[in-house]
Amino acid sequence: MSAKLLYSIVDNQQVKKVVKLASYRQLYTFYVLFLVVGTPHLVRAQENMSNSAIEKALSMASKYEAEGDFKEATRYINEAGITAWENKDYLNAIDYFNRSIELNSKINNESGISKLQSNLGMIYTDMRQYKNSLNYFQLALDYRLVYGQRTEIISTYINVAVVLNNLKRYEEAAKNLEKALTIATEMNDAAQMKSCYGMLAETYERAGNNEKMIHYFNLYKTFHEMIQRNKVNKAQKQVESEHLHALQVELERKEKELQLIAANKELEQTEEELSNLSLAARELYSANSKQELAISLLESENKLDKSIIRANKITQGFQRKIILISIAGLVILILLVLVLYRNYRYKKQVNIQLVSQNKKIIELNDNLEARVKNRTRELEITMQQLERKNKDLDEFSHVISHNLRAPVATILGLNEIIDTKNPGAPTNLKIFSHLAGVVKNLDEIVKDLSIILEVRDAISLPFKNVEVNKVLDAVKVQLQQSISKSKITINFDDSEAPVVRTVESYFDNILYNLLSNAIKYRSLKHPKVKIKTRRVDAGFKMIVADNGIGISEEHLSKIFMPYKQFANTEEGKGLGLYLVHVQIEALGGEINVSSKLKVGTTFEIILPDNTTN
């Protein structure tokens, strides 16, 4: 340690003087002595601080407990327990948490008790007292299975599995992890699923089951890669969204600039026209002034002539004067009327031009607003299309990673255990047989994806008038064996709408899957299904209702997702209703479902119908 560093860590001024004068060997010796002597003091000081915090928390807990505020009292006792736990003072931590459980029992805070039981389970795990740990985790799990959130249930199952692994009860640990995996799968929580797959791989490795260890480790790797890829995709989406927003802002700025340029141009034209009108008005005024001056001169000359005539002919001039004055007054009056009339016409023309200019400015503003609205609408449509494409990509990413990757992982696992040195070994024949089944399943998944992509990518569809009863007859022929075996009764009524204009292959598949589902999930007593068609304002409506086992409300919102099955049946792959939903969307229609357990399920399909008779 340098003298400078040692000088910085001590406060005593006398010690600092010694440090300045000491040699490096002396400093090193001093530093060793400082560590030997000072470290216990530092540890003791830290313990004193922790004990002080615990004492303060317990004091506050006693105060609130005496006041009857058990909620605040438990909060401070929990603080004391956590501080003791962090200092590895396990026995006192256990004592504090048990005391907190007693107070929580008085206020019936079962949620708080469950969290404390989980804490006790983790403390006993730290102490390696796994039986006590298992008991407390099981108590927490019992409560959370009834009242807890699914994320808490998953974490508790995992804690139980960790303890069971330490007790070498690997089979029970695997069962708990499978339960956690089922909940995580229903939540579509990729991170939790990855954790479960990793724990299952570790559990089967401890149990010595290499085949299952390889299977779950491959799934763990797959989900790890998928989560990393999703993070990259989210970052790319964010960049694309920000870029699109920047483009929209730039477009709005350009539109405003165009508006200002157009408005300025219109104002310049208006100002120029007004300037021309003002010049014309001045010229007109000048012309009027000259006429008035000429009239004044004429009047002066007339007056002079009158004076001369009156001087010469006083007796005859009086009558003539009256006549001349009358004529002059009439001329002046006529000229004045003409001037006023011209001014009136000029003002009227100016007003008409101003009104016209105002109309043009208003029309320009309206056109600009319409253009901005149209562009905004186009951008909104583009955003919706991008969101739909992203949703489709996420959907197919999930299908591929969860359904396509699993057979591939199985093939890789089987490949690892093939006896290459002895190709004719009996175990190899079993492996090859299993491989054939996996490859067949893989081929079916690829075909399913091809069908979905074909429907989603269809640009033009062959619409025509389709007779519903003929399609139903064809579906009955395909399902003849199932109908006969199930003894199901099919009631069909197309009296209100016997014909629909649609894509026949899509309509055939929709009816086939709905009738097939009604047979699969039928009632054991008197199974029946009703099919009715009719005309509605939106077009063509078909109702398919059965009296089967029904679908729970929890699963009802997920039935149109790919590879989802909610009943205990070996038939089907969970793709039928998803394909029905995709095809109805492609036709521009919609599908709604309602169901009750042990009562039945009803599907309502509405298609836009332009039937030509």
C-alpha positions as CSV (number, residue, x, y, z in Angstrom):
1,M,0.0,0.0,0.0
2,S,1.3,3.5,-0.9
3,A,1.9,6.2,1.7
4,K,-0.7,8.3,-0.1
5,L,-3.4,5.7,0.2
6,L,-2.6,4.9,3.8
7,Y,-2.6,8.6,4.5
8,S,-6.2,8.9,3.0
9,I,-7.7,6.2,5.2
10,V,-6.7,7.5,8.6
11,D,-8.1,10.5,10.5
12,N,-5.7,10.9,13.4
13,Q,-3.4,13.9,12.7
14,Q,-0.5,12.4,14.7
15,V,-0.8,9.1,12.7
16,K,-0.7,11.2,9.4
17,K,2.6,12.8,10.6
18,V,4.1,9.4,11.2
19,V,2.9,8.2,7.8
20,K,4.7,11.2,6.1
21,L,8.0,10.4,7.8
22,A,7.9,6.6,7.6
23,S,9.7,4.4,5.1
24,Y,7.9,2.0,2.8
25,R,8.9,-1.0,4.8
26,Q,7.6,0.7,8.0
27,L,4.4,1.7,6.2
28,Y,3.9,-1.9,5.1
29,T,4.4,-3.1,8.6
30,F,2.0,-0.4,9.9
31,Y,-0.6,-1.4,7.3
32,V,-0.5,-5.1,8.4
33,L,-0.9,-4.1,12.0
34,F,-3.7,-1.8,11.0
35,L,-5.6,-4.7,9.3
36,V,-4.9,-7.2,12.2
37,V,-6.0,-4.7,14.8
38,G,-8.5,-2.7,12.9
39,T,-10.5,-5.3,11.0
40,P,-12.2,-6.9,14.2
41,H,-13.1,-3.4,15.2
42,L,-14.7,-2.7,11.9
43,V,-16.6,-6.0,12.0
44,R,-17.7,-5.2,15.6
45,A,-18.8,-1.7,14.5
46,Q,-20.9,-3.2,11.7
47,E,-22.5,-5.7,14.1
48,N,-23.2,-2.9,16.6
49,M,-24.9,-0.9,13.8
50,S,-27.0,-3.9,12.8
51,N,-27.9,-4.6,16.5
52,S,-28.8,-1.0,16.9
53,A,-31.1,-1.1,13.9
54,I,-32.7,-4.3,15.2
55,E,-33.2,-2.8,18.7
56,K,-34.8,0.3,17.2
57,A,-37.1,-1.8,15.0
58,L,-38.1,-4.0,18.0
59,S,-38.7,-0.9,20.1
60,M,-41.0,0.6,17.4
61,A,-42.8,-2.7,17.1
62,S,-43.5,-2.9,20.9
63,K,-44.8,0.7,20.8
64,Y,-47.3,0.0,18.0
65,E,-48.3,-3.4,19.5
66,A,-49.1,-1.6,22.8
67,E,-51.3,0.8,20.8
68,G,-53.1,-2.1,19.1
69,D,-51.7,-1.2,15.6
70,F,-50.6,-4.8,14.8
71,K,-50.0,-4.0,11.1
72,E,-47.3,-1.4,11.8
73,A,-45.9,-3.7,14.6
74,T,-45.4,-6.6,12.2
75,R,-43.7,-4.3,9.6
76,Y,-41.0,-3.3,12.2
77,I,-40.6,-6.9,13.4
78,N,-40.1,-8.0,9.8
79,E,-37.4,-5.4,9.4
80,A,-35.6,-6.8,12.5
81,G,-36.0,-10.3,11.0
82,I,-34.6,-9.3,7.6
83,T,-31.6,-7.5,9.2
84,A,-30.8,-10.5,11.4
85,W,-31.1,-12.8,8.4
86,E,-28.7,-10.6,6.4
87,N,-26.2,-10.9,9.3
88,K,-26.7,-14.7,9.3
89,D,-28.2,-14.6,12.8
90,Y,-30.6,-17.3,11.7
91,L,-32.0,-18.2,15.1
92,N,-33.0,-14.7,16.0
93,A,-34.4,-14.1,12.5
94,I,-36.6,-17.3,12.9
95,D,-37.8,-16.0,16.3
96,Y,-38.7,-12.6,14.9
97,F,-40.6,-14.0,11.9
98,N,-42.5,-16.4,14.1
99,R,-43.5,-13.5,16.3
100,S,-44.6,-11.6,13.3
101,I,-46.8,-14.6,12.2
102,E,-48.5,-14.5,15.6
103,L,-49.4,-10.8,15.2
104,N,-50.5,-11.3,11.6
105,S,-52.8,-14.1,12.8
106,K,-54.6,-11.6,15.1
107,I,-55.5,-9.4,12.1
108,N,-56.2,-12.4,9.8
109,N,-53.5,-11.3,7.3
110,E,-53.1,-14.7,5.6
111,S,-51.1,-13.1,2.7
112,G,-48.5,-11.7,5.1
113,I,-48.3,-15.1,6.9
114,S,-47.7,-16.8,3.5
115,K,-44.8,-14.5,2.7
116,L,-43.3,-15.1,6.2
117,Q,-43.6,-18.9,5.8
118,S,-41.7,-18.5,2.5
119,N,-39.0,-16.5,4.3
120,L,-38.7,-19.2,7.0
121,G,-38.4,-21.8,4.3
122,M,-35.5,-19.9,2.7
123,I,-33.8,-19.4,6.1
124,Y,-33.9,-23.1,6.9
125,T,-32.6,-23.8,3.4
126,D,-29.6,-21.5,4.2
127,M,-29.1,-23.5,7.4
128,R,-29.4,-26.7,5.3
129,Q,-32.3,-28.0,7.5
130,Y,-34.2,-29.1,4.4
131,K,-37.1,-30.9,6.2
132,N,-38.1,-27.8,8.1
133,S,-37.6,-25.7,4.9
134,L,-39.9,-28.1,3.0
135,N,-42.6,-27.8,5.6
136,Y,-42.7,-24.0,5.5
137,F,-42.6,-23.9,1.7
138,Q,-45.5,-26.3,1.6
139,L,-47.5,-24.1,3.9
140,A,-46.8,-21.1,1.7
141,L,-47.8,-23.1,-1.4
142,D,-51.1,-24.3,0.1
143,Y,-52.2,-20.7,0.6
144,R,-50.9,-19.4,-2.7
145,L,-52.6,-22.2,-4.7
146,V,-55.9,-20.8,-3.4
147,Y,-55.4,-17.1,-3.1
148,G,-52.0,-16.2,-4.6
149,Q,-50.9,-14.9,-8.0
150,R,-49.6,-17.3,-10.6
151,T,-46.1,-15.8,-10.5
152,E,-45.9,-16.5,-6.7
153,I,-47.2,-20.0,-7.2
154,I,-44.4,-20.7,-9.8
155,S,-41.7,-19.4,-7.6
156,T,-42.9,-21.5,-4.6
157,Y,-43.1,-24.6,-6.8
158,I,-39.5,-23.9,-7.8
159,N,-38.4,-23.4,-4.1
160,V,-40.0,-26.7,-3.2
161,A,-38.2,-28.4,-6.0
162,V,-34.8,-27.0,-4.9
163,V,-35.4,-28.4,-1.4
164,L,-36.5,-31.8,-2.7
165,N,-33.4,-32.0,-4.9
166,N,-31.2,-31.4,-1.8
167,L,-33.2,-34.3,-0.1
168,K,-32.5,-36.4,-3.3
169,R,-36.3,-36.8,-3.9
170,Y,-35.8,-36.1,-7.6
171,E,-39.1,-37.6,-8.8
172,E,-41.1,-35.3,-6.5
173,A,-38.9,-32.3,-7.5
174,A,-39.6,-33.0,-11.2
175,K,-43.4,-33.1,-10.6
176,N,-43.4,-29.7,-8.8
177,L,-41.3,-28.2,-11.7
178,E,-43.8,-29.7,-14.3
179,K,-46.6,-28.0,-12.4
180,A,-44.7,-24.7,-12.4
181,L,-44.0,-25.2,-16.2
182,T,-47.7,-25.8,-16.9
183,I,-48.7,-22.4,-15.2
184,A,-45.8,-20.6,-17.0
185,T,-47.0,-22.0,-20.3
186,E,-50.6,-20.9,-19.7
187,M,-49.2,-17.4,-18.9
188,N,-47.0,-17.5,-22.0
189,D,-44.1,-16.4,-19.8
190,A,-41.0,-17.3,-21.7
191,A,-38.6,-16.3,-18.9
192,Q,-40.4,-18.5,-16.3
193,M,-40.6,-21.4,-18.9
194,K,-36.8,-21.1,-19.5
195,S,-36.2,-21.3,-15.7
196,C,-38.4,-24.4,-15.3
197,Y,-36.6,-26.1,-18.3
198,G,-33.2,-25.3,-16.7
199,M,-34.3,-26.7,-13.3
200,L,-35.8,-29.8,-14.9
201,A,-32.5,-30.5,-16.8
202,E,-30.5,-30.1,-13.5
203,T,-33.0,-32.4,-11.6
204,Y,-32.8,-35.2,-14.2
205,E,-29.0,-34.8,-14.3
206,R,-28.9,-35.4,-10.6
207,A,-31.3,-38.3,-11.0
208,G,-29.0,-39.8,-13.6
209,N,-31.7,-39.6,-16.4
210,N,-29.5,-38.4,-19.3
211,E,-32.2,-38.6,-21.9
212,K,-34.6,-36.3,-20.2
213,M,-31.7,-34.1,-19.1
214,I,-30.7,-33.6,-22.7
215,H,-34.4,-33.0,-23.8
216,Y,-35.0,-30.3,-21.2
217,F,-31.5,-28.7,-21.6
218,N,-32.2,-28.3,-25.4
219,L,-35.5,-26.7,-24.5
220,Y,-33.7,-24.4,-22.1
221,K,-31.3,-23.4,-24.8
222,T,-34.1,-22.8,-27.3
223,F,-36.0,-20.5,-24.9
224,H,-32.8,-18.7,-23.9
225,E,-32.1,-18.0,-27.6
226,M,-35.7,-17.0,-28.2
227,I,-35.7,-14.5,-25.3
228,Q,-32.4,-13.0,-26.6
229,R,-33.9,-12.8,-30.1
230,N,-37.1,-11.2,-28.7
231,K,-35.0,-8.5,-27.0
232,V,-33.3,-7.7,-30.3
233,N,-36.7,-7.7,-32.1
234,K,-38.2,-5.3,-29.4
235,A,-35.2,-3.0,-29.9
236,Q,-35.7,-3.1,-33.7
237,K,-39.4,-2.4,-33.3
238,Q,-38.7,0.5,-31.0
239,V,-36.2,2.0,-33.6
240,E,-38.8,1.5,-36.4
241,S,-41.5,3.1,-34.3
242,E,-39.3,6.1,-33.5
243,H,-38.3,6.4,-37.1
244,L,-41.9,6.3,-38.2
245,H,-42.8,9.0,-35.6
246,A,-39.9,11.1,-36.9
247,L,-41.2,10.8,-40.4
248,Q,-44.7,11.8,-39.3
249,V,-43.3,14.8,-37.5
250,E,-41.3,15.8,-40.6
251,L,-44.4,15.3,-42.7
252,E,-46.5,17.6,-40.5
253,R,-43.7,20.2,-40.6
254,K,-43.6,20.1,-44.4
255,E,-47.4,20.3,-44.6
256,K,-47.3,23.4,-42.3
257,E,-44.6,25.0,-44.5
258,L,-46.7,24.3,-47.6
259,Q,-49.7,25.9,-45.9
260,L,-47.6,29.0,-45.0
261,I,-46.1,29.3,-48.5
262,A,-49.6,29.0,-50.1
263,A,-51.1,31.5,-47.7
264,N,-48.2,34.0,-48.2
265,K,-48.6,33.6,-52.0
266,E,-52.3,34.3,-51.8
267,L,-51.7,37.3,-49.6
268,E,-49.1,38.7,-52.0
269,Q,-51.6,38.3,-54.9
270,T,-54.3,39.9,-52.8
271,E,-52.1,42.8,-51.9
272,E,-51.0,43.3,-55.5
273,E,-54.7,43.3,-56.7
274,L,-55.6,45.8,-53.9
275,S,-52.7,48.0,-54.9
276,N,-53.9,48.0,-58.5
277,L,-57.4,48.8,-57.4
278,S,-56.1,51.7,-55.2
279,L,-54.1,53.1,-58.2
280,A,-57.3,53.0,-60.3
281,A,-59.2,54.7,-57.6
282,R,-56.6,57.6,-57.4
283,E,-56.7,58.0,-61.2
284,L,-60.5,58.1,-61.1
285,Y,-60.4,60.7,-58.3
286,S,-58.0,62.8,-60.3
287,A,-60.2,62.6,-63.4
288,N,-63.2,63.7,-61.2
289,S,-61.2,66.7,-59.8
290,K,-60.3,67.9,-63.4
291,Q,-64.0,67.7,-64.4
292,E,-65.0,69.6,-61.3
293,L,-62.3,72.3,-62.1
294,A,-63.6,72.5,-65.7
295,I,-67.1,72.9,-64.4
296,S,-65.9,75.7,-62.0
297,L,-64.2,77.5,-64.9
298,L,-67.3,77.1,-67.0
299,E,-69.4,78.5,-64.2
300,S,-67.0,81.5,-63.9
301,E,-67.1,82.2,-67.6
302,N,-70.9,81.9,-67.5
303,K,-71.0,84.3,-64.7
304,L,-68.7,86.8,-66.5
305,D,-70.8,86.5,-69.6
306,K,-74.0,87.0,-67.6
307,S,-72.5,90.1,-65.9
308,I,-71.6,91.6,-69.3
309,I,-75.0,90.8,-70.8
310,R,-76.7,92.0,-67.7
311,A,-74.8,95.3,-67.9
312,N,-75.6,95.6,-71.5
313,K,-79.1,94.3,-71.4
314,I,-80.5,94.7,-67.9
315,T,-84.1,94.5,-69.0
316,Q,-83.7,91.2,-71.0
317,G,-81.0,89.5,-68.9
318,F,-83.0,88.7,-65.8
319,Q,-85.1,86.0,-67.6
320,R,-82.1,84.6,-69.5
321,K,-80.0,84.5,-66.2
322,I,-82.7,82.3,-64.6
323,I,-82.6,80.0,-67.6
324,L,-78.8,79.7,-67.7
325,I,-78.6,79.1,-63.9
326,S,-81.2,76.4,-64.2
327,I,-79.2,74.7,-67.1
328,A,-76.0,75.0,-65.2
329,G,-77.5,73.5,-62.1
330,L,-79.0,70.6,-64.1
331,V,-75.6,69.9,-65.7
332,I,-73.9,69.9,-62.3
333,L,-76.5,67.6,-60.9
334,I,-76.1,65.2,-63.8
335,L,-72.3,65.1,-63.4
336,L,-72.6,64.6,-59.7
337,V,-75.0,61.7,-60.2
338,L,-72.6,60.1,-62.8
339,V,-69.7,60.4,-60.4
340,L,-71.6,58.9,-57.5
341,Y,-72.8,56.0,-59.7
342,R,-69.3,55.3,-60.9
343,N,-68.0,55.2,-57.3
344,Y,-70.8,52.9,-56.3
345,R,-70.0,50.4,-59.2
346,Y,-66.3,50.6,-58.4
347,K,-66.8,49.8,-54.7
348,K,-69.2,46.9,-55.6
349,Q,-66.5,45.4,-57.9
350,V,-63.9,45.7,-55.2
351,N,-66.2,44.0,-52.6
352,I,-66.9,41.2,-55.1
353,Q,-63.2,40.7,-55.7
354,L,-62.5,40.7,-51.9
355,V,-65.3,38.1,-51.3
356,S,-63.9,35.9,-54.1
357,Q,-60.4,36.1,-52.6
358,N,-61.7,35.2,-49.2
359,K,-63.5,32.2,-50.6
360,K,-60.3,31.0,-52.3
361,I,-58.3,31.4,-49.0
362,I,-61.0,29.4,-47.2
363,E,-61.0,26.7,-49.9
364,L,-57.2,26.5,-49.7
365,N,-57.4,26.0,-46.0
366,D,-60.0,23.3,-46.3
367,N,-58.0,21.5,-48.9
368,L,-54.9,21.6,-46.8
369,E,-56.8,20.3,-43.8
370,A,-58.3,17.5,-45.9
371,R,-54.9,16.6,-47.2
372,V,-53.4,16.5,-43.7
373,K,-56.3,14.3,-42.5
374,N,-56.0,11.9,-45.4
375,R,-52.2,11.6,-44.8
376,T,-52.8,11.1,-41.1
377,R,-55.4,8.4,-41.9
378,E,-52.9,6.7,-44.3
379,L,-50.2,6.7,-41.6
380,E,-52.7,5.2,-39.0
381,I,-53.6,2.4,-41.5
382,T,-49.8,1.8,-42.1
383,M,-49.3,1.6,-38.3
384,Q,-52.1,-0.9,-37.9
385,Q,-50.8,-3.0,-40.7
386,L,-47.3,-3.0,-39.1
387,E,-48.8,-3.9,-35.7
388,R,-50.7,-6.8,-37.4
389,K,-47.6,-8.0,-39.2
390,N,-45.6,-7.8,-35.9
391,K,-48.3,-9.8,-34.1
392,D,-48.3,-12.4,-36.9
393,L,-44.5,-12.7,-36.6
394,D,-44.6,-13.1,-32.8
395,E,-47.3,-15.7,-33.2
396,F,-45.3,-17.7,-35.7
397,S,-42.1,-17.3,-33.7
398,H,-43.9,-18.8,-30.7
399,V,-45.4,-21.7,-32.8
400,I,-42.0,-22.5,-34.4
401,S,-40.0,-22.3,-31.1
402,H,-42.6,-24.2,-29.0
403,N,-43.8,-26.8,-31.5
404,L,-41.2,-27.0,-34.3
405,R,-38.2,-26.9,-32.0
406,A,-39.4,-29.7,-29.7
407,P,-39.3,-32.5,-32.3
408,V,-35.9,-31.2,-33.5
409,A,-34.6,-31.3,-30.0
410,T,-35.9,-34.8,-29.6
411,I,-34.2,-35.9,-32.9
412,L,-30.9,-34.4,-31.6
413,G,-31.3,-36.2,-28.3
414,L,-32.0,-39.5,-30.0
415,N,-29.1,-39.0,-32.3
416,E,-26.8,-38.7,-29.2
417,I,-27.8,-42.2,-27.9
418,I,-27.6,-44.1,-31.3
419,D,-25.0,-46.9,-31.1
420,T,-22.9,-46.1,-34.1
421,K,-20.5,-48.8,-33.4
422,N,-23.2,-51.5,-33.7
423,P,-25.8,-50.4,-36.3
424,G,-27.8,-53.6,-36.0
425,A,-28.3,-53.3,-32.2
426,P,-31.9,-53.8,-31.1
427,T,-31.9,-50.5,-29.3
428,N,-31.1,-48.7,-32.6
429,L,-34.2,-50.2,-34.1
430,K,-36.3,-48.7,-31.3
431,I,-34.6,-45.4,-31.8
432,F,-35.2,-45.4,-35.5
433,S,-38.9,-46.3,-34.9
434,H,-39.2,-43.4,-32.5
435,L,-37.3,-41.1,-35.0
436,A,-39.9,-42.0,-37.7
437,G,-42.7,-40.9,-35.5
438,V,-41.0,-37.7,-34.5
439,V,-40.2,-36.9,-38.2
440,K,-43.9,-37.6,-39.1
441,N,-45.0,-35.2,-36.4
442,L,-42.5,-32.6,-37.7
443,D,-43.8,-33.0,-41.2
444,E,-47.4,-32.4,-40.0
445,I,-46.4,-29.2,-38.2
446,V,-44.7,-27.9,-41.3
447,K,-47.8,-28.7,-43.4
448,D,-50.0,-26.9,-40.8
449,L,-47.7,-23.8,-41.0
450,S,-47.9,-24.0,-44.8
451,I,-51.7,-24.0,-44.7
452,I,-51.7,-21.0,-42.4
453,L,-49.2,-19.0,-44.5
454,E,-51.2,-19.9,-47.7
455,V,-54.4,-18.4,-46.1
456,R,-52.7,-15.3,-44.8
457,D,-50.8,-14.6,-48.0
458,A,-53.8,-15.0,-50.3
459,I,-54.3,-11.9,-52.4
460,S,-57.4,-12.7,-54.6
461,L,-59.9,-15.3,-53.5
462,P,-62.4,-17.2,-55.8
463,F,-65.8,-16.0,-54.5
464,K,-68.9,-17.6,-55.8
465,N,-72.5,-18.5,-54.7
466,V,-72.3,-21.6,-52.5
467,E,-75.3,-23.8,-51.4
468,V,-75.0,-24.4,-47.7
469,N,-76.8,-27.8,-47.8
470,K,-74.5,-29.2,-50.4
471,V,-71.4,-28.2,-48.4
472,L,-73.0,-29.8,-45.3
473,D,-73.7,-33.0,-47.2
474,A,-70.0,-33.2,-48.3
475,V,-68.8,-32.6,-44.7
476,K,-71.2,-35.4,-43.4
477,V,-69.6,-37.8,-45.9
478,Q,-66.2,-37.0,-44.6
479,L,-67.3,-37.4,-41.0
480,Q,-69.6,-40.3,-41.6
481,Q,-67.7,-42.8,-39.4
482,S,-67.5,-40.3,-36.5
483,I,-71.2,-39.4,-36.8
484,S,-72.2,-43.0,-36.9
485,K,-70.0,-43.9,-33.9
486,S,-71.1,-41.0,-31.8
487,K,-74.8,-41.3,-32.7
488,I,-75.0,-37.6,-32.7
489,T,-78.2,-35.9,-34.1
490,I,-77.7,-33.0,-36.6
491,N,-80.5,-30.5,-37.0
492,F,-80.1,-28.2,-40.0
493,D,-82.2,-25.2,-41.0
494,D,-81.2,-23.1,-44.0
495,S,-84.7,-21.8,-44.9
496,E,-83.8,-18.2,-44.2
497,A,-80.4,-18.2,-46.0
498,P,-79.8,-21.3,-48.3
499,V,-77.0,-19.6,-50.3
500,V,-73.9,-17.6,-49.4
501,R,-71.3,-15.9,-51.6
502,T,-67.9,-16.9,-50.3
503,V,-64.9,-19.1,-51.0
504,E,-66.2,-22.7,-51.1
505,S,-63.0,-24.4,-49.8
506,Y,-62.8,-22.0,-46.8
507,F,-66.5,-22.4,-46.0
508,D,-66.1,-26.2,-46.3
509,N,-63.2,-26.2,-43.9
510,I,-65.0,-23.9,-41.4
511,L,-68.1,-26.1,-41.3
512,Y,-66.0,-29.3,-41.1
513,N,-63.9,-28.1,-38.1
514,L,-67.0,-26.8,-36.2
515,L,-68.9,-30.0,-36.7
516,S,-65.9,-32.2,-36.0
517,N,-65.4,-30.3,-32.7
518,A,-69.0,-30.8,-31.7
519,I,-68.6,-34.5,-32.2
520,K,-65.3,-34.7,-30.3
521,Y,-66.6,-32.8,-27.3
522,R,-70.1,-34.2,-27.4
523,S,-72.4,-35.0,-24.5
524,L,-72.4,-38.7,-23.5
525,K,-76.2,-38.6,-23.4
526,H,-78.3,-37.7,-26.5
527,P,-75.6,-35.7,-28.3
528,K,-76.9,-33.2,-30.8
529,V,-75.8,-30.2,-32.8
530,K,-78.0,-27.5,-34.4
531,I,-76.9,-25.6,-37.6
532,K,-79.0,-22.6,-38.7
533,T,-78.3,-19.9,-41.3
534,R,-80.1,-16.6,-41.8
535,R,-79.7,-13.1,-43.2
536,V,-78.6,-10.2,-41.0
537,D,-77.7,-6.5,-41.7
538,A,-74.0,-7.4,-41.8
539,G,-74.7,-10.2,-44.4
540,F,-74.8,-13.9,-43.8
541,K,-74.9,-15.5,-40.3
542,M,-74.4,-19.1,-39.4
543,I,-75.0,-20.5,-35.9
544,V,-73.5,-23.9,-34.8
545,A,-74.7,-24.9,-31.3
546,D,-74.1,-28.2,-29.4
547,N,-75.0,-29.7,-26.0
548,G,-71.5,-31.0,-25.3
549,I,-69.1,-30.7,-22.4
550,G,-68.5,-27.0,-22.9
551,I,-65.5,-24.7,-22.4
552,S,-64.5,-23.0,-19.1
553,E,-64.4,-19.2,-19.0
554,E,-60.7,-19.4,-18.3
555,H,-60.0,-21.1,-21.6
556,L,-62.6,-19.5,-23.7
557,S,-60.4,-16.5,-24.8
558,K,-57.6,-18.8,-25.9
559,I,-59.5,-21.3,-28.1
560,F,-58.5,-19.5,-31.4
561,M,-54.7,-19.7,-30.5
562,P,-52.6,-22.3,-32.4
563,Y,-51.9,-25.7,-30.8
564,K,-54.2,-25.1,-27.8
565,Q,-56.2,-28.0,-26.5
566,F,-58.2,-27.7,-23.2
567,A,-59.9,-31.1,-23.1
568,N,-58.4,-34.5,-22.3
569,T,-58.5,-36.0,-25.7
570,E,-55.9,-37.6,-28.0
571,E,-57.6,-36.5,-31.2
572,G,-56.6,-33.3,-33.0
573,K,-53.6,-31.0,-32.8
574,G,-55.3,-27.8,-31.5
575,L,-55.1,-26.2,-35.0
576,G,-58.6,-26.5,-36.3
577,L,-60.3,-23.5,-34.6
578,Y,-57.1,-21.4,-35.2
579,L,-57.4,-22.1,-39.0
580,V,-61.2,-21.3,-38.9
581,H,-60.4,-18.0,-37.3
582,V,-57.7,-17.2,-39.9
583,Q,-60.0,-18.1,-42.8
584,I,-62.9,-16.1,-41.5
585,E,-60.6,-13.0,-41.1
586,A,-59.4,-13.6,-44.7
587,L,-63.1,-13.5,-45.8
588,G,-63.6,-10.2,-44.0
589,G,-66.0,-11.8,-41.4
590,E,-65.9,-12.4,-37.7
591,I,-66.5,-15.4,-35.3
592,N,-67.9,-15.2,-31.7
593,V,-68.2,-18.1,-29.2
594,S,-70.1,-18.6,-25.9
595,S,-70.0,-21.7,-23.7
596,K,-70.9,-23.1,-20.4
597,L,-69.4,-26.3,-18.8
598,K,-71.7,-29.3,-19.1
599,V,-74.2,-27.2,-21.1
600,G,-72.7,-26.7,-24.5
601,T,-71.0,-24.4,-26.9
602,T,-72.3,-22.0,-29.5
603,F,-70.4,-20.5,-32.4
604,E,-71.7,-17.5,-34.4
605,I,-70.1,-16.8,-37.8
606,I,-70.9,-13.6,-39.7
607,L,-69.7,-13.2,-43.3
608,P,-70.1,-10.2,-45.7
609,D,-72.5,-11.5,-48.3
610,N,-73.1,-10.2,-51.8
611,T,-75.1,-13.1,-53.1
612,T,-76.3,-12.8,-56.7
613,N,-79.5,-14.6,-57.5
